[in-house]
Amino acid sequence: MSTLKDRLTADMRAALKARDELTTSTLRMALAAVGNAEVAGREKRELSDDEVLAVLAKEAKKRREAAVAFADAGRAEQAGKETAEGEVLERYLPKQLSDEELAELVSGALAAGGFTGKAQMGPAMKAAQAAVAGRAEGGRVAAEVRRQLGL
């Protein structure tokens, strides 16, 4: 079992004993998503820490998007619940890059690859995503790549 998955399980058990319903339900949901990812495909396999991080990032993004949707629909209570769940998941994710740090990493990746135009957007995104290594959302990275390529 991966160490991150072990940590999630241990933290869920601690939250259960402390009767922290929000953390318990959020970590249960996260562990269920990890379990689903493990059985996806032809055969069950253990996920690496990086793969578990990717699942957690996806779940955190779902919570952020749901909170915005609920807030736009005037359902503040549900939006607050989704935001709180997202905050629980953020504890397990790497610290997100600031806009300045993101711009610096993207410019370095673009310069190293010699990317200059619209036709090179795909390879430029691949290089930028590798440089960022999951510390920023794909939408933010894409926006920065477009900005620096002048698109």
C-alpha positions in Angstrom: 0.0 0.0 0.0 1.3 3.5 -0.8 2.3 5.7 2.1 -0.1 8.4 1.1 -3.0 5.9 1.1 -1.8 4.6 4.5 -1.9 8.2 5.8 -5.4 8.8 4.4 -6.6 5.6 6.1 -4.9 6.5 9.4 -6.3 10.0 9.4 -9.8 8.8 8.5 -9.7 6.4 11.5 -8.4 9.2 13.8 -11.2 11.5 12.5 -13.7 8.7 13.1 -12.6 8.3 16.7 -12.7 12.1 17.2 -16.2 12.1 15.7 -15.2 14.6 13.1 -17.9 13.9 10.6 -16.7 16.3 7.8 -13.1 14.9 7.8 -14.4 11.3 8.1 -16.8 11.5 5.2 -14.3 13.4 3.0 -11.5 10.9 3.6 -13.9 8.0 3.0 -14.9 9.6 -0.3 -11.2 10.1 -1.2 -10.3 6.5 -0.3 -13.3 5.3 -2.4 -12.0 7.3 -5.3 -8.6 5.8 -4.8 -10.1 2.3 -4.7 -12.0 2.9 -7.9 -8.8 4.0 -9.6 -7.1 0.9 -8.4 -9.7 -1.5 -9.9 -10.0 0.5 -13.1 -8.5 -1.3 -16.1 -8.0 -4.9 -16.7 -6.8 -5.9 -13.2 -6.5 -4.5 -9.7 -3.3 -2.8 -8.9 -1.7 -0.7 -6.1 -1.5 3.0 -7.0 1.8 4.9 -6.4 1.8 8.0 -4.3 1.9 10.2 -7.4 -1.2 8.4 -8.8 -3.0 8.8 -5.4 -2.1 12.5 -5.5 -3.6 12.8 -9.0 -6.8 11.2 -7.7 -6.9 13.6 -4.7 -6.3 16.6 -7.0 -9.2 15.5 -9.2 -11.5 15.1 -6.2 -10.4 18.5 -4.9 -11.1 20.1 -8.3 -14.6 18.5 -8.3 -15.2 20.1 -4.8 -14.1 23.5 -6.0 -16.3 23.3 -9.1 -19.3 22.1 -7.1 -18.9 24.9 -4.6 -19.0 27.5 -7.4 -22.0 25.8 -9.0 -23.9 25.7 -5.6 -23.0 29.3 -4.8 -24.2 30.4 -8.3 -27.5 28.6 -7.7 -27.9 30.4 -4.3 -27.3 27.3 -2.2 -24.8 28.7 0.3 -25.0 25.8 2.7 -24.1 23.2 0.1 -21.4 25.5 -1.3 -19.9 25.8 2.2 -19.9 22.0 2.6 -18.1 21.5 -0.7 -15.6 24.2 0.1 -14.9 22.6 3.5 -14.4 19.2 1.9 -12.0 20.7 -0.6 -10.0 22.2 2.3 -9.7 18.8 3.9 -8.3 17.4 0.6 -5.9 20.3 0.2 -4.1 19.1 3.3 -2.8 16.2 1.3 -1.9 18.0 -1.9 1.4 19.8 -2.6 1.3 23.6 -2.1 0.1 25.3 -5.2 2.4 27.6 -7.1 1.9 31.4 -7.0 1.2 33.2 -10.3 4.8 34.5 -10.4 6.3 31.0 -9.7 4.1 29.5 -12.4 5.1 32.2 -15.0 8.8 31.6 -14.2 8.5 27.8 -14.6 6.5 28.0 -17.8 8.9 30.6 -19.3 11.8 28.3 -18.5 10.1 25.3 -20.0 9.2 27.2 -23.2 12.8 28.6 -23.5 14.3 25.1 -23.0 12.1 23.6 -25.7 12.4 26.6 -28.1 8.6 26.8 -28.3 7.4 30.0 -30.0 4.1 29.7 -31.9 0.5 28.5 -31.9 1.5 25.3 -33.8 3.6 24.2 -30.9 1.0 24.6 -28.2 0.7 20.8 -27.6 4.4 20.1 -27.0 4.7 23.4 -25.1 1.9 22.3 -22.7 3.5 18.9 -22.2 6.8 20.6 -21.3 5.1 23.1 -19.1 3.1 20.4 -17.3 6.3 18.4 -16.7 8.0 21.5 -15.2 5.0 22.3 -13.0 4.7 18.7 -11.8 1.1 18.9 -10.5 1.7 22.0 -8.4 -0.8 24.1 -10.4 -4.1 23.3 -12.2 -4.0 22.5 -15.9 -6.2 25.5 -16.7 -3.8 27.9 -15.0 -0.9 26.3 -16.8 -2.6 26.4 -20.2 -3.6 30.1 -19.7 0.0 31.0 -18.8 1.4 29.0 -21.8 -1.1 30.8 -24.1 -0.1 34.2 -22.7 3.6 33.6 -23.1 3.2 32.2 -26.6 1.2 35.3 -27.5 -2.1 33.5 -28.3 
